[in-house]
Amino acid sequence: MCISNRSYSSSNNISTPSTNGINFRELVLVDKIKECEDIVSFYFKDVDNKNLKKHKAGQFLPFKIQTEDPKYKGVMRTYSLSMVPNESMYRISVKKIKNGLISSYLHDKLNIGDKIEAMDPIGIFTIKENSKNKPLVLISAGIGVTPLLSMLYEESKKRDNIYFVQAVQNSSIHPFKNDVDAICKYRNLSHIIFYSNPLECDKEGVDYDFAGRIDKEWIKNNLPLDGDFYFCGPLAFMKALESNLLDLGVKEEYINYELFS
Ligand SMILES: Cc1cc2nc3c(=O)[nH]c(=O)nc-3n(C[C@H](O)[C@H](O)[C@H](O)COP(=O)(O)OP(=O)(O)OC[C@H]3O[C@@H](n4cnc5c(N)ncnc54)[C@H](O)[C@@H]3O)c2cc1C
């Protein structure tokens, strides 16, 4: 299996960084919104309301919590920016991980008005400049939707050859459904939803398009194999997807992904 280093940036999840020479900026939490079960979005502004560095869609924000508690002090994590690139506000969307140190802190302890210390957004999982004329295929599983959502916001302003494929368990953990629906309807983009484990109340054709997982046959019949592919999700999902795309003849240079852990 060849999940390689091409656009793989899990090593960017810095846990014990040297902060020497790194510029941190104070950001203040201005809003906190529950997206669905276990996923909350956090909205940050510069503490002095100065302009922020505009990120490239797909990049992430490395930061540490501002606290004197030795359990959290100095610990860094990175979260993909999940909003349209802009200079006034950053949004991250975090899944609470069982026994996860910082995701639990953010969910349970970080309140509006609290501060964090953030680096400028970084990351190489961004849309390539030369991809404009090719179909753009954005595929996510679970919380892996965050960088792809930012790409969708940005790219849908410029083109309509976008396929947005979102795989989640079911409607209870389906973040950003309304946002994605609205953008895709407005721009007439292809929006496909997979539920791996639909609830009894979830209706095929209404809440989701396909039950189960994205497989090779489905990709072959439904996605443009001459497209530029960007995907993010759990490792097993990405390995299967990469292997299927390569088997179907998609060239390596058109396969881009990012792993969160
Ligand atoms: C580029 C990038 C972008 C990312 N973007 C997002 C995003 O948009 N949204 C998002 O939700 N996440 C994102 N992540 C993941 C995020 O950075 C964190 O890794 C994640 O939130 C877990 O951090 P944590 O501190 O909560 O968990 P940690 O404390 O680091 O724990 C991680 C795992 O280890 C287990 N663990 C912890 N301590 C122990 C122990 N003593 N023994 C056994 N197991 C243990 C935990 O149960 C958990 O499963 C991204 C990661 C990367 C690299």
The ligand as a Tripos MOL2 file, in Angstrom:
@<TRIPOS>MOLECULE
LIG
   53    58     1     0     0
SMALL
NO_CHARGES

@<TRIPOS>ATOM
      1 C1         -2.8690   18.5470    9.5320 C.3       1 LIG1
      2 C2         -3.8750   18.1510   10.5860 C.ar      1 LIG1
      3 C3         -5.1380   18.7120   10.5720 C.ar      1 LIG1
      4 C4         -6.0660   18.3420   11.5350 C.ar      1 LIG1
      5 N1         -7.3180   18.8830   11.4710 N.ar      1 LIG1
      6 C5         -8.2620   18.4850   12.3550 C.ar      1 LIG1
      7 C6         -9.5900   19.0150   12.2780 C.ar      1 LIG1
      8 O1         -9.9260   19.8380   11.4180 O.2       1 LIG1
      9 N2        -10.4790   18.5860   13.2090 N.ar      1 LIG1
     10 C7        -10.1570   17.6560   14.1750 C.ar      1 LIG1
     11 O2        -11.0220   17.3020   14.9890 O.2       1 LIG1
     12 N3         -8.9010   17.1330   14.2470 N.ar      1 LIG1
     13 C8         -7.9490   17.5370   13.3870 C.ar      1 LIG1
     14 N4         -6.6770   17.0450   13.4830 N.ar      1 LIG1
     15 C9         -6.3330   16.1460   14.6140 C.3       1 LIG1
     16 C10        -5.9130   16.9960   15.8310 C.3       1 LIG1
     17 O3         -4.7330   17.7170   15.5280 O.3       1 LIG1
     18 C11        -5.6180   16.1420   17.0730 C.3       1 LIG1
     19 O4         -4.6730   15.1580   16.7390 O.3       1 LIG1
     20 C12        -6.8630   15.4790   17.6360 C.3       1 LIG1
     21 O5         -7.8240   16.4670   18.0050 O.3       1 LIG1
     22 C13        -6.4880   14.6650   18.8960 C.3       1 LIG1
     23 O6         -5.8320   15.5100   19.7900 O.3       1 LIG1
     24 P1         -6.0770   15.3490   21.3550 P.3       1 LIG1
     25 O7         -5.0940   16.2100   22.0560 O.co2     1 LIG1
     26 O8         -7.5070   15.5400   21.7030 O.co2     1 LIG1
     27 O9         -5.7690   13.8250   21.5710 O.3       1 LIG1
     28 P2         -4.4400   13.1800   22.1890 P.3       1 LIG1
     29 O10        -4.3670   13.4350   23.6400 O.co2     1 LIG1
     30 O11        -3.2880   13.5650   21.3270 O.co2     1 LIG1
     31 O12        -4.8070   11.6640   21.9940 O.3       1 LIG1
     32 C14        -4.8860   11.0970   20.6890 C.3       1 LIG1
     33 C15        -5.2920    9.6600   20.8350 C.3       1 LIG1
     34 O13        -4.4370    8.9780   21.7070 O.3       1 LIG1
     35 C16        -5.1970    8.3620   22.7360 C.3       1 LIG1
     36 N5         -4.4420    8.4800   23.9860 N.ar      1 LIG1
     37 C17        -4.1290    9.6210   24.6410 C.ar      1 LIG1
     38 N6         -3.4290    9.3230   25.7270 N.ar      1 LIG1
     39 C18        -3.3030    7.9720   25.7540 C.ar      1 LIG1
     40 C19        -2.6740    7.0530   26.6330 C.ar      1 LIG1
     41 N7         -2.0280    7.4490   27.7170 N.pl3     1 LIG1
     42 N8         -2.7330    5.7320   26.3320 N.ar      1 LIG1
     43 C20        -3.3830    5.2970   25.2510 C.ar      1 LIG1
     44 N9         -4.0000    6.1340   24.3730 N.ar      1 LIG1
     45 C21        -3.9640    7.4310   24.6430 C.ar      1 LIG1
     46 C22        -6.4730    9.1450   22.8260 C.3       1 LIG1
     47 O14        -7.5370    8.3390   23.3330 O.3       1 LIG1
     48 C23        -6.6880    9.4930   21.4160 C.3       1 LIG1
     49 O15        -7.3130    8.4330   20.7370 O.3       1 LIG1
     50 C24        -5.7270   17.4110   12.5380 C.ar      1 LIG1
     51 C25        -4.4390   16.8600   12.5540 C.ar      1 LIG1
     52 C26        -3.5420   17.2180   11.6000 C.ar      1 LIG1
     53 C27        -2.1750   16.6000   11.6230 C.3       1 LIG1
@<TRIPOS>BOND
     1     1     2 1
     2     2     3 ar
     3     2    52 ar
     4     3     4 ar
     5     4     5 ar
     6     4    50 ar
     7     5     6 ar
     8     6     7 ar
     9     6    13 1
    10     7     8 2
    11     7     9 ar
    12     9    10 ar
    13    10    11 2
    14    10    12 ar
    15    12    13 ar
    16    13    14 ar
    17    14    15 1
    18    14    50 ar
    19    15    16 1
    20    16    17 1
    21    16    18 1
    22    18    19 1
    23    18    20 1
    24    20    21 1
    25    20    22 1
    26    22    23 1
    27    23    24 1
    28    24    25 2
    29    24    26 1
    30    24    27 1
    31    27    28 1
    32    28    29 2
    33    28    30 1
    34    28    31 1
    35    31    32 1
    36    32    33 1
    37    33    34 1
    38    33    48 1
    39    34    35 1
    40    35    36 1
    41    35    46 1
    42    36    37 ar
    43    36    45 ar
    44    37    38 ar
    45    38    39 ar
    46    39    40 ar
    47    39    45 ar
    48    40    41 1
    49    40    42 ar
    50    42    43 ar
    51    43    44 ar
    52    44    45 ar
    53    46    47 1
    54    46    48 1
    55    48    49 1
    56    50    51 ar
    57    51    52 ar
    58    52    53 1
@<TRIPOS>SUBSTRUCTURE
     1 LIG1         1 GROUP 0 **** ****
